[in-house]
Each structure stands twice: as C-alpha cells, then as structure tokens.
C-alpha cells in the first residue's frame, strides 16, 4: 500500500482519458481518507469528483482512478478505520458493490443518514444524488 502521494507523468496512452499530457496523482491512503472525512452525514461525493478534488489540491491534471479505487477498498475493508467510505458513490449515483457487505450495506448506512435509495435490478442508486453532492471547495 502506498504510504505517500506520488506525482507521475501521464503516459501518452492515457492522454485521451486525462485530456492531454501533464502530471497525475497516485494518492496515498491518507489523502483519500482525509477527503472522505470532509463529506458530512447525509451528503455524498462521487468517485470522479473525489479524484478531481485531489487533482486540484495537488495542482495536477488528474488523479489515477485505479489507485483511488484501491485506496477506497483499503479504507472500507479496515475495521479500525472510521472514515465514512459509504458516502462515496459512483459517478452515475450508483452504490459501490465492492464495499464490504455490497450495495445492501451501503444502502443501509446511507438510508440511516436520511438518503433515499432507488433499486433497479441488481443495482441501487442514491435518489436525486446530484442535490446531495458535497462541495469540498
């Protein structure tokens, strides 16, 4: 697991994803965790917005989605960690099935905080999630 943040050059093969050349953040667990801790109860942040906020904080073009996802998984699977990882949702408002307990556990925690969850098939999403997205400034 990464103990510190690392800034690397965006590979040419990634220009399409990041919109061109520049620097990319590989965030540490501490950085991801500190951002999650800023999301208040009854509010959410999307994985995309989380990455954008970290990129802005480090003044780089983008944040690695793979590293961010790995750090989210590390945080969510650490029983000693009390960061509210369940407040992080996918870009489309869907709950994250890879969280401990799957979407059912995330649904339960978000519902306890007053959010409404709509179910379709085997997916679930926060109803009117755009109105619940926190602005971390």
C-alpha positions in Angstrom: 0.0 0.0 0.0 1.2 3.5 -0.8 2.4 5.4 2.2 2.8 8.7 0.4 1.4 10.6 -2.5 3.3 10.2 -5.8 3.1 12.5 -8.8 4.0 11.0 -12.1 3.8 12.0 -15.8 0.7 11.0 -17.6 1.6 8.3 -20.2 0.9 9.0 -23.8 -1.6 6.1 -23.9 -3.6 7.9 -21.1 -3.8 11.3 -22.9 -7.3 10.5 -24.1 -8.6 9.8 -20.6 -6.9 12.7 -18.9 -7.3 15.2 -21.8 -3.7 15.5 -22.7 -0.2 15.5 -21.2 0.7 16.6 -17.7 1.1 15.2 -14.2 -1.1 12.6 -12.4 -1.5 12.0 -8.7 -1.2 8.5 -7.3 -3.0 9.2 -4.0 -2.0 7.7 -0.7 -4.5 6.2 1.7 -4.1 9.2 4.0 -5.0 11.6 1.2 -8.1 9.7 0.1 -9.2 9.2 3.8 -8.8 12.9 4.6 -11.0 13.8 1.6 -13.7 11.3 2.7 -13.6 12.7 6.2 -14.7 16.0 4.8 -18.0 14.6 3.5 -20.7 15.3 6.1 -23.5 13.0 7.1 -26.4 12.9 4.6 -24.1 14.0 1.8 -22.2 12.1 -0.8 -19.3 12.5 -3.2 -18.7 10.7 -6.5 -15.5 8.8 -7.2 -15.0 11.2 -10.2 -15.4 14.3 -8.1 -13.2 12.9 -5.4 -10.4 12.4 -8.0 -11.0 16.0 -9.3 -10.7 17.5 -5.8 -7.5 15.6 -5.2 -6.0 16.7 -8.5 -6.9 20.3 -7.7 -5.4 20.1 -4.3 -2.1 18.8 -5.8 -2.2 21.1 -8.8 -2.1 18.2 -11.4 -4.1 17.3 -14.4 -5.7 14.2 -12.9 -5.8 11.5 -10.3 -5.3 7.9 -11.1 -8.7 6.1 -10.9 -7.1 2.7 -10.3 -5.0 3.9 -7.3 -8.0 5.8 -5.9 -10.2 2.7 -6.1 -7.5 0.6 -4.4 -7.3 3.2 -1.6 -11.1 3.3 -1.2 -11.1 -0.5 -0.9 -8.3 -0.5 1.7 -10.2 2.1 3.8 -13.5 0.3 3.5 -12.0 -3.0 4.5 -10.1 -1.7 7.5 -12.2 -2.4 10.6 -10.1 0.1 12.6 -10.9 3.0 10.2 -14.0 5.1 10.9 -13.9 7.2 7.7 -17.4 7.2 6.1 -16.4 5.4 2.9 -20.1 4.6 2.3 -20.6 8.3 1.4 -18.5 7.7 -1.8 -20.7 6.7 -4.8 -20.1 6.0 -8.4 -20.3 8.9 -11.0 -23.9 7.8 -12.0 -25.1 7.8 -8.4 -24.9 4.0 -8.1 -23.7 2.4 -4.9 -20.4 0.6 -4.9 -20.9 -3.2 -4.9 -17.2 -3.8 -3.9 -17.8 -2.2 -0.5 -17.9 -4.6 2.5 -21.5 -6.0 2.6 -22.1 -4.9 -1.0 -24.7 -2.4 -2.0 -27.0 -3.7 0.7 -24.7 -2.5 3.5 -24.0 0.9 1.8 -27.8 1.3 1.2 -28.4 0.7 4.9 -25.8 3.2 6.1 -26.9 5.9 3.6 -30.6 5.3 4.5 -29.7 5.8 8.2 -28.3 9.2 7.3 -31.6 10.2 5.6 -30.8 9.5 1.9 -33.3 7.7 -0.3 -32.1 4.8 -2.4 -33.8 3.5 -5.5 -33.3 -0.1 -6.7 -33.4 -1.3 -10.3 -32.5 -5.0 -10.8 -29.2 -5.7 -9.0 -28.2 -2.0 -8.8 -29.0 0.7 -6.4 -28.5 4.4 -6.6 -29.0 7.5 -4.4 -32.2 9.2 -5.5 -31.6 12.8 -6.6 -27.9 12.3 -5.8 -26.8 15.5 -7.6 -28.5 17.5 -4.9 -26.7 15.6 -2.2 -23.1 16.0 -3.6 -20.9 17.9 -1.2 -18.7 20.8 -2.4 -15.3 20.3 -0.9 -14.3 23.7 -2.2 
